[in-house]
């Protein structure tokens, strides 16, 4: 959503400044009278600006991070596995190993709330 906003804003500013000689006034006849070559060149400039502008890159990174947050929140419903080991450097001690499985049975809505929060933040 943010990426689309920045893209539309950038397109509007590029069109306004290129067809009006740098001023932000734009008449509809100027767009209609533009040649195909001018519009192609303008589209190339817009594409380059979208690819290289820091605000656009930040919005894209934010969207990717929001998607990762949703996946991480959904993974909280599954069990987690771990292996622990203990070795004491004392004579006569033995090694101990332990496998642990944690499965959330009841979290009081914490997991569902985290998933809903991540989905809402992804939509912003």
N, C-alpha and C positions, 0 to 999 in steps of 0.2 A: 504494500500500500504506500509506504513512504517512498520507495523507489519510483513508483508510477507518478507520484506527486512531483518529485524532483525532475523527472524526465519531462513531464508536461510543462513545468515552470521553465525549464531550460529551453524547450522548443519555443515557447511563447516569447521568451526574451531574445532568442536568436532571430526569430522571424521579425520581431518588432525592430530590432536594431539594424538588421541587414537591409530591410526594405525601406526604412525611413531615414537612411543616412546617419545612423547613430542615435537618433532621438527615439523615444519610446512611443511615438504616435504611429498608428498603422491604419491605413485605409483598405477596405476590402478590394478595391480595384487593383491595388498594388499586388496582392496575392494572385488575383486572376490574370494579371498581365505578366507575371513572371514566366520566364521561359523554362523549359524542361531542364536545361543545363544548369540554370541557376538553382532550381529546386533540388537537383541531384547533388550539386556542390554543397548546398545548405544541409541536406540530409547527411552527407559525409562529415560535415563539421559537427553536426549534432551528435552523430554516432561517436566521433572521436572525443567530444566533450563528456559524453555519458560514460565512456570507457575509462577516462583519465581523471575525472573530477573527484576530489576527496570526499565530498558529501555523498555522492552516488555510491562510492566504494563503501563508505561507512554504513549507509542504509542497507546495502546488499549484505554486508557482514552481520548487521543486526538481524536481518531476516533469517540468515543461516543459523545464527546463534539461537534464535527463538525456536526454530525447528528442532535443534539439538536439545533444547530444554524440554520440549514436549516428549521426545523419545526417552530422555532420562527420567522424566516423571512417570511415564508408563512402565519403565523397567522396575520401578519400586514395588510393583505388585508381585514380582517373581521372587523365588527364593535366592538367597545369596550363599555362595559356597566359599569356604576358606580352609586352609590347612595351617596348622600351627605346630611348631616343633620346639623341643626344649633339650638342651644338652648342657650339663654342668661339668665343669672341668675339675671334678673331684674323683679320687680313686673309689671304685665300687659303684659309681652312679651309672645309670643306663640312660639311653636316649628315649625320649617320649615324643610321640606324634599324636596329633589330634585332628580329626576332620570335623568341621562345624558347618551345619546347614541352618540358616536363619530364614524362617518363613513367617511373614506378617499374617497373623490371624485376624486381629482387630486393631485398627489404628485410630479409631475415633474420627474417621473422615480425613485424616491427614493426607493420605495418598490421593484420594479423589479430589481434594482441594488443591493439591499441588498440580494435578493434571489439568483441572479447570483453569487454574491461574496461568499455567503455561500456554494453554490454548487461547486464552484471552489476550495475553501479551503477544502471541504470534499473530493475531489478527490486527494488531495496532499498526 
